[in-house]
Amino acid sequence: MIKEEDILNFNFFAYKGIFTGSSKDFRYRIKKDTVQKGEEEENVLRVWCWKGLYCFEKTPEEEIRVKDFSFDEEGRNEAISWLNEMEQEIK
């Protein structure tokens, strides 16, 4: 189970940090990204997760799940909850 203290604080992502982690053979990656919303761009917290021994770049795209969250502390907490759900689901 991934705990809130396992993931770096929100400021890390505000400065474009990329956080990677694992729990046994469950891997994840979190970073700030932008998406186009109509004519404007919006910042999101993008989270990827997958099962296996390989890093993000070496894992086939179809084996990776991705989801966007609001770019704020609430989004960070929702991302942690989602990662825990995914860890159980893709065992």
RADASUL-V693434 format. One record per backbone hydrogen bond with DSSP energy under -1.0 kcal/mol. NH is the residue of the N-H (numbers start at 1). CO is the residue of the C=O. Records with the same first field share a line. If there is no record, write none. Layout:
NH->CO, CO
This chain:
6->3
7->4
12->9
14->10
15->11
16->13
17->12
19->30
21->28
23->26
26->23
27->50
28->21
29->48
30->19
31->46
33->44
35->42
37->40
40->37
42->35
44->33
45->69
46->31
47->67
48->29
49->65
50->27
52->25
63->60
64->61
65->49
67->47
69->45
72->70
76->72
77->73
78->74
79->75
80->76
81->77
82->78
83->79
84->80
85->81
86->82
87->83
88->84
89->85
90->86
